[in-house]
Amino acid sequence: MVIKTVATNRKAYHNYHIGDSLEAGVALTGTEIKSIRAGRVSLGDAYVRPEAGELWLLNAHIARYEAGSYLSHEPRRPRKLLLHRKQIDSLTSRVLEKGFTLVPLKLYIKDSLAKVEVALAKGKRLYDKRESIARHETEREIERAIKRQKLGRG
């Protein structure tokens, strides 16, 4: 089983508390999968919304395929996510009840099929974001100090 990560949504880890995640297939056109394989994807502003008993990946940017004709796909068109009915119902009920949102974390190719890792997430408050930034900065400073110590520049 070969897995090639094409795009990750780093904003999601900054803006949300990430909960359970699962793998979903994506319904794509021919030029979209070619563009994904070329790595021309952005999940920065993407989100997942339940509509009419289905899950849709919205605002994900898959660039037009250069070698395709003028009838190529629309870069930000809604794309249907492929999951089992029980999974869709479970995610939809949790999103509607508890104030969660569905966020795509990464898009990857697994055995020649495009997959999206979708997670239940809860939005962070501004103070949570500040706290996580401060924690990352202190961890970075500690790592730098350890590195300097090892190099003997103490």
C-alpha positions as CSV (number, residue, x, y, z in Angstrom):
1,M,0.0,0.0,0.0
2,V,1.6,3.2,-1.2
3,I,0.5,6.5,0.4
4,K,1.6,9.8,-1.1
5,T,0.5,12.9,0.9
6,V,-0.3,15.7,-1.6
7,A,-1.6,18.5,0.6
8,T,-2.0,19.2,4.3
9,N,-4.2,21.8,6.0
10,R,-1.8,23.4,8.5
11,K,-4.4,26.1,9.3
12,A,-6.7,23.5,10.7
13,Y,-4.3,22.6,13.6
14,H,-4.0,26.3,14.4
15,N,-7.6,27.2,14.2
16,Y,-9.3,24.1,15.7
17,H,-9.1,21.5,18.4
18,I,-9.0,18.4,16.3
19,G,-11.0,15.4,17.4
20,D,-11.8,12.1,15.7
21,S,-10.7,11.7,12.1
22,L,-11.5,9.3,9.3
23,E,-10.7,8.6,5.7
24,A,-13.1,9.5,2.8
25,G,-12.9,9.1,-0.9
26,V,-13.4,12.0,-3.2
27,A,-15.5,12.0,-6.4
28,L,-13.3,13.7,-9.0
29,T,-13.1,14.3,-12.8
30,G,-10.2,13.2,-15.0
31,T,-8.4,16.5,-15.0
32,E,-8.8,16.9,-11.3
33,I,-7.0,13.6,-10.4
34,K,-4.2,14.5,-12.8
35,S,-3.8,17.9,-11.2
36,I,-3.8,16.3,-7.7
37,R,-1.1,13.8,-8.8
38,A,1.0,16.9,-9.9
39,G,0.5,18.3,-6.4
40,R,-1.4,21.4,-7.4
41,V,-3.8,21.4,-4.4
42,S,-4.6,23.8,-1.6
43,L,-6.7,22.9,1.5
44,G,-6.1,26.2,3.3
45,D,-9.7,27.5,3.2
46,A,-11.5,24.1,2.7
47,Y,-14.2,22.7,4.9
48,V,-16.8,19.9,4.7
49,R,-20.5,20.5,4.9
50,P,-23.4,18.0,5.2
51,E,-26.2,18.6,2.6
52,A,-29.1,16.3,1.7
53,G,-27.6,13.2,3.3
54,E,-24.2,13.7,1.7
55,L,-20.9,15.3,2.7
56,W,-19.4,17.9,0.4
57,L,-15.8,19.2,0.3
58,L,-16.1,22.9,-0.3
59,N,-13.6,25.6,-1.2
60,A,-10.7,23.2,-1.8
61,H,-8.6,24.5,-4.7
62,I,-7.5,22.0,-7.3
63,A,-5.7,23.9,-10.0
64,R,-6.7,23.5,-13.6
65,Y,-4.7,20.8,-15.4
66,E,-2.4,22.6,-17.9
67,A,-2.5,19.8,-20.5
68,G,-6.3,19.6,-20.4
69,S,-8.6,21.3,-22.8
70,Y,-10.6,24.5,-22.3
71,L,-13.3,22.3,-20.9
72,S,-11.3,21.6,-17.8
73,H,-12.8,21.5,-14.3
74,E,-13.6,24.5,-12.1
75,P,-10.8,24.9,-9.5
76,R,-13.1,25.5,-6.4
77,R,-16.1,23.4,-7.3
78,P,-17.9,21.4,-4.6
79,R,-16.7,17.8,-4.5
80,K,-18.7,14.9,-3.1
81,L,-17.1,12.8,-0.3
82,L,-17.5,9.1,-0.5
83,L,-18.3,7.4,2.9
84,H,-20.6,4.7,4.2
85,R,-24.1,5.8,5.1
86,K,-23.6,5.1,8.8
87,Q,-20.5,7.3,8.8
88,I,-22.3,10.1,7.1
89,D,-25.2,10.0,9.5
90,S,-22.9,9.8,12.5
91,L,-20.8,12.8,11.4
92,T,-23.9,14.8,10.4
93,S,-25.6,14.3,13.7
94,R,-22.5,15.3,15.7
95,V,-22.0,18.4,13.6
96,L,-25.6,19.5,14.1
97,E,-25.9,18.7,17.8
98,K,-22.6,19.7,19.5
99,G,-21.3,22.6,17.5
100,F,-18.5,20.7,15.8
101,T,-17.4,21.4,12.3
102,L,-15.8,19.0,9.7
103,V,-12.3,20.0,8.5
104,P,-10.2,18.3,5.9
105,L,-6.7,17.7,7.4
106,K,-4.9,16.2,4.4
107,L,-5.4,15.0,0.9
108,Y,-3.3,12.0,-0.3
109,I,-3.2,9.3,-2.9
110,K,-3.6,5.8,-1.6
111,D,-3.2,3.0,-4.1
112,S,-4.0,5.4,-7.0
113,L,-7.2,6.7,-5.4
114,A,-7.5,10.2,-4.0
115,K,-8.5,10.2,-0.3
116,V,-9.2,13.0,2.2
117,E,-8.7,12.8,6.0
118,V,-11.7,14.5,7.5
119,A,-11.7,15.4,11.2
120,L,-14.4,16.6,13.7
121,A,-13.1,19.9,15.1
122,K,-14.1,22.6,17.5
123,G,-13.0,26.1,16.9
124,K,-10.3,27.6,19.1
125,R,-10.8,30.9,20.9
126,L,-8.2,33.6,20.5
127,Y,-6.6,32.9,23.9
128,D,-6.2,29.2,22.9
129,K,-4.4,30.2,19.8
130,R,-2.1,32.5,21.8
131,E,-1.4,29.8,24.3
132,S,-0.5,27.3,21.5
133,I,1.8,29.8,19.8
134,A,3.6,30.5,23.1
135,R,4.0,26.8,23.8
136,H,5.5,26.2,20.4
137,E,7.9,29.1,20.8
138,T,9.1,27.8,24.2
139,E,9.6,24.3,22.8
140,R,11.6,25.8,20.0
141,E,13.8,27.8,22.4
142,I,14.4,24.7,24.5
143,E,15.5,22.8,21.4
144,R,17.8,25.6,20.4
145,A,19.4,25.7,23.9
146,I,19.9,21.9,23.8
147,K,21.4,22.1,20.4
148,R,23.8,24.9,21.5
149,Q,24.7,22.8,24.6
150,K,25.6,19.8,22.4
151,L,27.8,21.9,20.1
152,G,29.7,23.3,23.1
153,R,28.7,26.9,22.7
154,G,27.0,26.9,26.1
